[in-house]
Amino acid sequence: MNSASGDLNLSQGAVSAAIISAAGPQIEVEVKQIKPNGLSGWEFVQSSAGNLQSQGVQMLLHISCPKWGKGISEQVLTKILMFYPA
């Protein structure tokens, strides 16, 4: 899971930059094609794993996290798990 800026500029932030470095720039192109207007607060988008597939990664989730607050993390995790059950 990747915490991403709302505009899906995946070169911003240490985690996003590391993911792009490992997975390849095609990941940013992919998410911008899926969500051309970017992400609103707490919205997420799924992408392929890019170059990380060779390391057993099946997909990447990119989530816009504007501000964590009381109970928000549980709500977001519940929403994600509804779409991607373990």
N, C-alpha and C positions, 0 to 999 in steps of 0.2 A: 504494500500500500504506500502510496506517495502523497504527501501533502503538497498540493499544487496551488499556484496563484489562480485567481479567477479568470485571468486572460489566457491561461494554459501556456504561459511562457515557462517551459520546463527547464530552462537554463538558469532560472532564478532559484535561490535557496540551495543549501548544501545537499540535501537529500535528492531533490529533483535533478540537480546537476550530476550527481553521482550515478543516478539511474540512467540518465541520457548517455553519459559516458560509457556505461556498461552495456545498455540495451541498444543504443544507436539512435541517431537523430530521426529515424523513421517513426519513432514512437510519438514525438511531438507532432509530426505531420498527420499521423493517424488520429490522434485525439482532436486536433483542430478540424479535421474533416468530419468527425462525428459530432462535435459541438462547436460549430463555427463562431458562435456568439460567446463562447467561454462558459464558465460555470458560475452559478449563483451560490450564495452561501450554503454550505453543507451538501451541495450536489456533487455527484461523482460520475466518472466515466471509466469504462473498461477499455484497455488496449491489449494488443498482443504483447508477448514478452520480448519481441525483437530478438536481439542476439543472446538474451538470457535463456532462451529455450534450450540451448545446448547444456545449460546448467540445471535443467529440470524445472524452471519457472514456466508456468502455464499461461499466466496472464498478469497484467498489472492493473491496479485500481488507482485512480488519481482523484483526490478529493479536495475540494475547496474548504478550508478551515479558517473562516474569518476570525472567530473568537470562541475559545472554549469557555464554558460556563457550567454552573451546577446542573447536572443531569443531561447536558448536551452530549457528552461523549457516549453515554449509554444509549441515547436515542439514535445517534448516528450509527453506532455499532449494530443496533437492532435492525435498522433499515438496511444496512449492508448485508447482514446475515439472512435477511428475508430473500434477497436476490441471489446470494452465494452461500447456501448452507454448507456447513462443514461436512 
